[in-house]
Amino acid sequence: MKKRYCIYFLQLLTIHLIFSTGFAKNSNGDLIIESNGLSLNDAYLSSYGQRFSSNQLQFQTKVKLNLDGIRGYAIKDDKVFIGCSMQVIDKYGKALLNETDLFPGDGGLERNTAGNLYLTLVVGTPMRLGASYTWIVKVWDKVGHGEVRTELKFKVIETSDKVGIEVNARGLKARSVFMTNQNGAIQSNKVSYLERIKLNFYDLKGFTKKEGKVFVGGSMIVSDSQGNTVLEYSDLFADYDQTGVEPAAAEKLHLLLAVGDPLKKGEIYTWKSRVWDKAGKGEITSEVKIEVVN
C-alpha cells in the first residue's frame, strides 16, 4: 500500500495502538491520540529511518509522524476524500505553523492509497533551543464524519554532533556546532556528490560590537588525504567589512560547502574552518573529515 506524505520545515514517543470505530483516546507520556469514526493500527515517530520514543527533539532534526492502517473512510465514486491539518504552537498559544488542509481540492484519492499517512517536521527556526511546543495533527474524512487527532508536547534540545567535529574556541563560543543538508542534521560523514552541506555555529557569541554591529571573518580549507589543498576561501565575509552585520545574524552563522568538482567521488577530505572577530581577538576553529559518495 502506498504511503501519502507531507513535509513541513520551520526554516513523538513510539506508540502502538489499535482503535476501533467509534471514539477512542489513549496517551503515553506527552503523546495523545484520539480516534472517532476511523480505525488506526499504528502511530509512531521515526527519524532517519529509525523509530524512537522521546519527546526531546533535537534542533535541525527531521521527525516523522507515521499514521498506519487508517480505515473507515466513506467511499465516493471508489475514492476517499481526506483532510489533514497540522499546527505547531508555542507555550503562549502562538502558532508557528498553521496549515488548515494539506490535501485541498475535491479530486479525492484512490481508496488504497490513503491508509498510511506520514507528516514530517524539521525542527528548526523559528523554534528555539530549550523552548517547548505542541505539535497537533488532525486527519478527517470529508465525506463521512470520522477523524484521528494527535497531539505532542515536546522540547527542543541541542543537536548532537554525529560526525566527530573537532572544535577549538578562543574568545568566541558556540552553543553547538553541527552539519546539515537539505534534510536537516547530517547523521554520517558520508556526503553525496553535488550535495550542499552547511557547518553551523549555533548561538555564536563573543564578538566585539562597534556601533551596534559585529564584524565577522570566515575561512575554510578542504584538503585531500595526502594533505593537498583542493579548495580554499580566505575570507567568506569580506563583503561586510565596511558595514558589519547584526549581532543576531552572527549568532546563527554557517559556512556552506558545495560538494562537487574538484572534490571526487570515493575520496576522503578534511574540512577545516575558522571564524574570527575582526573587531576583537576571538576566534573559533573546526575540523571534520568527510567522505564523498555517489
C-alpha positions in Angstrom: 0.0 0.0 0.0 1.4 3.4 -0.9 2.1 5.9 1.8 1.0 9.5 1.3 3.1 12.2 2.9 3.5 15.9 3.6 6.7 17.6 4.7 7.0 20.9 6.5 10.1 22.8 7.5 10.2 25.5 10.2 13.4 27.4 8.5 6.6 11.9 19.3 7.1 8.8 21.6 6.7 5.5 19.8 3.2 4.0 20.5 1.4 1.0 19.1 -2.4 1.4 19.1 -5.4 -0.3 17.6 -8.5 1.8 17.7 -12.0 0.5 17.0 -14.5 2.5 15.1 -16.3 4.9 17.5 -14.5 7.1 20.0 -11.1 6.1 21.5 -8.5 8.0 23.4 -5.1 6.9 24.6 -2.0 8.6 25.9 1.6 7.6 26.6 3.7 10.3 28.2 3.1 13.5 26.3 1.6 11.9 23.2 -2.2 11.9 23.0 -4.1 10.2 20.2 -7.9 10.4 19.7 -9.9 8.5 17.1 -13.6 9.0 16.4 -15.2 7.1 13.5 -11.8 6.0 11.9 -9.7 3.0 12.9 -5.9 3.2 13.3 -3.5 0.3 13.5 -0.3 2.1 14.5 1.0 5.5 15.3 4.7 6.2 15.9 7.6 8.6 15.5 10.7 8.0 13.4 13.8 9.9 12.4 16.2 9.0 9.6 14.5 5.6 9.3 14.6 4.7 13.0 11.6 4.5 15.3 12.2 6.4 18.6 10.4 7.1 21.8 11.4 10.5 23.1 9.7 13.9 23.2 13.1 15.7 23.4 13.6 16.7 19.7 17.0 17.8 18.6 17.3 21.1 16.7 17.6 20.7 12.9 16.3 17.1 13.1 13.7 15.7 10.7 10.9 14.0 12.7 8.2 11.9 11.0 4.8 11.2 12.5 3.6 7.9 11.0 -0.1 7.0 10.9 -0.5 3.5 9.6 -3.6 1.4 8.8 -6.2 4.1 8.8 -9.6 2.6 8.0 -13.2 3.6 8.0 -13.3 6.3 5.3 -16.6 6.8 3.4 -16.2 5.7 -0.2 -17.5 8.0 -3.0 -17.0 7.0 -6.7 -14.5 4.5 -5.5 -12.4 7.2 -3.9 -11.8 8.6 -0.5 -11.7 12.3 0.4 -9.5 13.2 3.3 -8.4 16.4 5.1 -5.2 16.8 7.1 -4.3 19.8 9.2 -1.1 20.5 11.1 -0.2 23.1 13.8 2.9 23.9 15.9 2.2 26.3 18.7 4.4 27.7 21.5 3.6 27.8 25.2 1.8 31.1 24.8 -0.6 29.7 22.1 1.1 31.5 19.2 1.1 29.4 16.0 4.5 29.0 14.3 2.8 26.8 11.7 -0.9 26.6 10.9 -1.9 24.5 7.9 -5.6 24.1 7.7 -5.7 21.4 5.0 -2.7 19.7 3.4 -5.0 17.9 0.9 -7.0 20.7 -0.7 -9.2 20.2 -3.7 -12.1 17.8 -4.5 -10.3 15.2 -6.6 -10.1 12.6 -3.9 -7.6 9.8 -3.6 -7.6 6.2 -4.7 -9.0 4.2 -1.8 -5.9 2.0 -1.4 -3.5 5.0 -1.1 -5.0 6.8 2.0 -4.5 4.1 4.6 -0.9 5.1 5.5 0.0 8.7 6.1 3.1 10.4 7.4 3.9 14.0 8.1 7.5 15.3 8.5 8.6 18.2 10.6 12.2 19.6 10.6 12.7 21.1 14.0 14.4 24.4 13.3 14.0 28.2 13.1 11.8 29.9 14.3 11.9 27.3 17.1 14.5 28.0 19.8 16.7 25.7 21.8 15.2 25.0 25.2 11.7 26.0 24.3 8.6 23.8 24.4 6.0 23.5 21.7 2.9 21.5 20.9 2.5 19.6 17.5 -1.1 18.9 16.6 -2.2 16.8 13.6 -5.7 16.0 12.6 -6.9 13.7 9.8 -10.6 13.6 8.9 -13.0 12.2 6.4 -14.5 14.9 4.2 -17.4 12.7 3.0 -18.0 10.9 6.3 -17.6 12.0 9.9 -14.5 10.1 11.2 -11.3 11.7 12.3 -8.0 11.0 14.0 -6.2 13.6 16.1 -2.7 13.5 17.6 -1.0 15.9 20.0 2.5 16.0 21.2 4.2 18.3 23.7 7.9 18.4 23.0 11.1 20.3 23.9 13.8 21.4 21.5 17.2 20.3 22.6 20.7 20.8 21.2 21.8 18.9 18.1 24.3 16.3 18.9 27.3 16.1 16.6 27.2 12.8 14.7 30.3 13.2 12.6 33.1 14.0 15.0 33.7 17.7 14.5 36.7 18.9 16.4 36.1 22.4 17.8 38.6 24.8 19.4 37.1 28.1 20.8 39.2 31.1 21.9 37.2 34.1 22.7 34.2 33.1 20.6 31.9 30.4 21.8 29.1 28.4 20.0 26.4 26.6 22.0 26.6 23.8 19.3 28.5 23.1 16.1 26.9 20.6 13.7 26.5 19.8 10.0 23.3 19.9 8.0 22.0 19.3 4.5 18.6 19.9 2.9 17.1 17.2 5.1 18.4 18.5 8.5 21.2 17.4 10.7 23.7 15.1 9.0 24.0 11.7 10.6 27.1 10.4 8.9 30.5 11.6 7.5 29.4 10.2 4.1 28.1 13.1 1.9 26.7 12.9 -1.6 28.4 14.3 -4.7 26.7 17.6 -5.7 25.2 17.9 -2.2 25.3 21.2 -0.4 26.3 20.9 3.2 26.5 23.5 6.0 28.7 23.8 9.0 26.5 25.5 11.6 27.8 27.6 14.5 24.6 28.0 16.6 24.3 30.6 19.3 27.7 32.0 18.4 28.7 34.8 20.8 31.7 36.8 22.0 32.0 39.3 19.1 33.0 42.9 19.9 30.3 45.4 18.9 31.1 48.6 17.0 28.2 51.0 16.6 25.8 48.1 17.2 27.3 45.8 14.5 29.8 43.0 14.6 32.5 42.3 12.0 32.9 38.6 11.1 35.7 36.8 9.3 35.3 33.3 8.0 37.7 31.0 6.1 37.8 27.3 5.1 40.2 24.9 3.6 39.4 21.5 2.1 42.4 19.1 1.7 42.7 15.6 0.4 44.0 12.5 2.1 47.6 13.4 1.1 47.3 16.9 2.6 46.9 18.7 -0.7 44.6 21.8 -0.7 41.8 21.3 -3.1 39.6 24.3 -2.0 40.5 27.4 -0.1 38.5 30.5 0.8 40.4 33.1 2.8 37.5 35.4 3.8 34.0 34.4 3.1 32.6 37.6 4.7 34.8 40.2 3.2 31.8 41.9 1.6 30.7 43.0 5.1 34.0 44.6 6.2 32.6 48.1 5.9 29.0 47.6 7.0 29.3 44.8 9.5 26.3 42.5 10.4 23.6 42.5 13.0 24.7 40.5 16.1 21.6 38.3 15.8 22.7 37.2 12.3 26.2 36.3 13.6 24.7 34.1 16.3 23.3 31.7 13.6 26.4 31.7 11.4 27.0 28.9 8.9 29.6 28.0 6.2 28.5 26.4 3.0 30.3 23.7 1.1 29.1 22.6 -2.3 30.4 19.0 -2.7 31.4 18.9 -6.4 34.4 19.5 -8.6 37.3 19.5 -7.7 36.2 17.0 -5.0 36.0 13.5 -6.3 33.7 10.6 -5.5 35.2 7.9 -3.3 37.7 10.3 -1.7 38.1 11.4 1.9 38.7 15.0 2.7 39.4 17.2 5.7 37.4 20.3 6.0 39.0 23.0 8.2 37.1 26.2 9.1 37.9 29.3 11.1 35.6 32.1 12.2 37.1 35.2 13.8 36.2 38.6 15.2 37.6 41.4 13.0 36.9 44.0 15.7 38.3 41.9 18.5 40.6 38.9 19.2 38.2 36.0 19.5 38.0 33.0 17.1 36.6 29.5 16.8 38.0 26.8 14.6 36.7 23.4 13.5 37.9 20.3 11.6 35.9 17.4 10.3 36.5 14.6 7.8 34.0 13.9 5.0 33.8 11.0 2.5 32.3 11.8 -0.9 30.0 9.1 -2.2 27.6 8.7 -5.2 
